[in-house]
């Protein structure tokens, strides 16, 4: 064992040297440890107490002098598991806070954040981001997405979206593959406005949700992007509203 293994688990260099000294020399008093690892006596007391808190050392008060000895190295595995769980929890907290942090950042900055995605898995990541953002989705849908998405996956995705209470306001071309069952739209929280059959033939879906605009292209290369910018997302929603009003007026 070397100190780098221990520092990788989160110990500092002094704590790592102290643990290795306990393993090598057995029970040591704080003054004895001080001499072994070239630390002050005050620091040695603090180091040993910290190792004890981490269950890497145990304190023995049965003799006249307080001594410390190393616990079985299997405790290092428990410590590694604990560190891993802490990192995963921190990652979870960061992901949870990310929409708020990005909203704050882009509120005071005109610089948009752009993420690119590629292939089927990349496009699924974009769709999953809409679920995480948990905001109403404004969608201009392309007829091309029907041929791309696996029906089983997409039906499950729509159910997940509805279960989360996420409403979708959509402009969809009046093509044969489009759903005309109003009860399905109602159950899926899907508010549909029809576009003329040839009104939109582009091979890209457009999604605005929260402070984000996502574009998924179904050309020869399946690619997508998420633009995180309140200004861009709001501009798209305004244009969406104008187009929705125009289509509704023509339908009447």
C-alpha positions in Angstrom: 0.0 0.0 0.0 1.2 3.5 -0.7 -0.1 6.9 0.4 -1.6 7.7 -3.0 -4.1 4.9 -2.5 -5.3 6.5 0.7 -5.3 10.0 -0.6 -7.5 8.8 -3.5 -10.0 7.9 -0.8 -10.1 11.4 0.5 -7.4 11.3 3.2 -4.9 14.1 3.3 -1.2 13.2 3.2 -0.7 13.5 6.9 -3.7 11.2 7.6 -2.4 8.7 5.0 1.1 8.6 6.6 -0.5 8.2 10.0 -2.6 5.2 9.0 0.3 3.5 7.3 2.4 4.1 10.5 -0.2 2.5 12.6 -0.3 -0.5 10.3 3.5 -0.8 10.3 4.2 -0.2 14.0 1.0 -1.3 15.7 -0.2 0.8 18.7 1.2 4.3 18.9 0.7 7.2 21.2 0.2 10.6 19.7 3.8 11.7 20.7 5.2 8.5 19.1 3.2 9.0 15.9 4.5 12.6 15.9 8.1 11.3 15.7 7.2 8.7 13.1 5.6 11.0 10.6 7.3 14.3 11.5 4.2 16.1 12.6 3.7 18.3 15.7 2.1 16.6 18.7 -0.9 18.8 18.4 -1.5 17.8 14.8 -0.9 14.1 15.7 -3.7 14.2 18.2 -6.0 15.7 15.6 -5.0 13.3 12.9 -5.6 10.3 15.1 -9.0 11.5 16.2 -9.9 12.0 12.5 -8.8 8.5 11.7 -10.9 7.2 14.6 -14.0 9.1 13.3 -13.4 7.5 9.9 -13.2 4.1 11.6 -9.7 3.6 10.3 -8.2 3.6 13.8 -9.4 2.8 17.3 -8.5 4.5 20.5 -7.4 2.5 23.6 -7.8 4.2 27.0 -7.2 1.1 29.1 -3.5 1.9 29.7 -1.9 4.9 31.4 -1.1 6.3 28.0 -3.7 6.8 25.3 -2.8 4.7 22.2 -4.2 4.2 18.8 -4.1 1.2 16.5 -5.2 0.6 12.9 -8.4 -1.1 12.2 -8.6 -3.9 9.7 -8.0 -2.5 6.2 -11.4 -3.8 5.0 -12.7 -0.5 6.6 -11.0 1.2 3.6 -13.6 -0.5 1.4 -16.4 0.9 3.4 -14.8 4.3 3.2 -14.5 4.0 -0.6 -18.2 3.0 -0.8 -19.2 6.0 1.4 -17.1 8.4 -0.8 -18.8 7.0 -3.9 -22.2 7.4 -2.4 -21.4 11.0 -1.5 -20.1 11.8 -5.0 -23.3 10.3 -6.5 -25.4 12.3 -4.2 -23.5 15.5 -5.0 -23.9 14.7 -8.7 -27.7 14.2 -8.2 -27.9 17.5 -6.4 -26.0 19.3 -9.1 -28.2 17.9 -11.8 -31.3 18.8 -9.8 -30.1 22.4 -9.3 -28.9 22.8 -12.9 -32.1 24.2 -14.4 -32.2 26.9 -11.7 -28.5 27.7 -12.0 -28.7 27.9 -15.8 -31.8 30.1 -15.6 -30.0 32.4 -13.3 -26.9 32.4 -15.5 -28.7 33.1 -18.7 -30.9 35.8 -17.1 -27.8 37.9 -16.6 -25.9 36.8 -19.7 -26.8 36.9 -23.3 -24.5 34.0 -24.1 -26.5 30.9 -24.9 -25.3 27.4 -23.9 -25.4 24.9 -26.8 -25.2 21.1 -26.4 -25.0 18.8 -29.5 -26.3 15.3 -29.7 -26.0 12.5 -32.3 -27.7 9.3 -33.1 -30.6 7.5 -31.5 -29.2 7.7 -28.0 -28.4 11.3 -28.3 -31.9 12.2 -29.4 -33.3 10.2 -26.4 -31.1 12.4 -24.2 -32.8 15.4 -25.6 -36.3 14.0 -25.0 -35.3 13.0 -21.4 -34.1 16.5 -20.8 -37.7 17.7 -21.4 -38.8 15.4 -18.6 -36.2 16.6 -16.2 -37.0 20.3 -17.0 -40.6 19.6 -16.2 -42.0 22.5 -18.2 -44.7 22.8 -20.8 -43.4 21.9 -24.2 -44.2 23.9 -27.4 -43.7 21.6 -30.3 -43.6 22.0 -34.1 -43.6 18.4 -35.2 -42.1 17.0 -38.4 -43.8 14.1 -40.3 -40.3 12.6 -40.5 -40.1 11.7 -36.8 -42.7 8.9 -37.2 -40.2 6.8 -39.3 -37.4 7.4 -36.8 -38.8 6.6 -33.3 -39.4 3.1 -32.2 -43.2 2.9 -31.5 -42.8 1.0 -28.3 -40.2 3.4 -26.9 -42.2 6.5 -28.0 -45.5 5.3 -26.6 -43.7 4.7 -23.2 -42.1 8.1 -23.4 -45.4 9.9 -24.0 -46.9 8.1 -21.0 -44.0 9.1 -18.8 -44.4 12.7 -20.0 -48.1 12.7 -19.2 -47.6 11.0 -15.8 -45.2 13.9 -14.9 -48.0 16.3 -15.7 -46.0 17.9 -18.6 -48.4 19.5 -21.1 -47.5 19.6 -24.8 -48.8 22.3 -27.1 -48.2 21.2 -30.6 -48.5 22.2 -34.2 -48.7 19.0 -36.2 -49.0 18.6 -40.0 -52.3 17.1 -41.2 -50.8 13.9 -42.5 -52.2 10.3 -42.5 -49.8 9.2 -39.7 -51.0 11.9 -37.3 -53.3 10.8 -34.4 -56.9 11.9 -34.7 -58.2 10.3 -31.5 -59.0 13.2 -29.2 -59.2 11.0 -26.1 -55.6 9.9 -26.7 -54.5 13.5 -26.9 -56.4 14.4 -23.8 -54.9 11.5 -21.8 -51.5 12.5 -23.1 -52.0 16.2 -22.1 -51.4 16.9 -25.8 -53.0 20.1 -27.2 -52.9 19.9 -31.0 -53.4 22.6 -33.6 -53.3 21.3 -37.2 -51.0 22.6 -39.8 -51.9 22.2 -43.5 -50.8 18.9 -45.0 -47.9 20.5 -46.9 -47.6 23.5 -44.5 -44.5 22.1 -42.8 -42.5 19.4 -44.6 -39.1 20.0 -42.9 -37.3 17.0 -41.4 -36.8 18.6 -38.0 -38.8 18.8 -34.8 -38.7 22.0 -32.8 -39.3 22.0 -29.0 -39.3 25.0 -26.7 -39.6 24.2 -23.0 -38.5 26.3 -20.0 -35.6 28.4 -21.1 -34.5 25.9 -23.8 -35.0 25.4 -27.5 -34.3 21.9 -28.8 -34.0 21.0 -32.5 -33.9 17.4 -33.7 -33.0 16.7 -37.3 -34.1 13.5 -39.0 -32.0 13.9 -42.2 -29.4 11.3 -43.3 -27.6 12.0 -40.1 -29.8 12.0 -37.0 -28.5 15.0 -34.9 -29.9 17.4 -32.4 -29.1 20.3 -30.2 -30.3 22.1 -27.0 -29.9 25.9 -26.9 -30.3 27.2 -23.3 -31.2 30.8 -23.6 -34.3 32.6 -22.1 -34.2 35.1 -25.0 -34.2 32.5 -27.8 -36.7 30.2 -26.1 -39.1 33.1 -25.5 -38.7 34.4 -29.1 -39.6 30.9 -30.4 -42.7 30.7 -28.1 -43.9 34.1 -29.4 -43.5 32.9 -33.0 -45.2 29.7 -32.1 -48.2 31.6 -30.7 -48.5 33.7 -33.9 -48.4 30.6 -36.1 -50.9 28.8 -33.8 -53.3 31.8 -34.0 -52.9 31.9 -37.8 -53.7 28.2 -38.2 -56.7 28.3 -35.8 -58.1 31.3 -37.8 -57.8 29.5 -41.1 -59.4 26.4 -39.6 -62.5 28.4 -38.7 
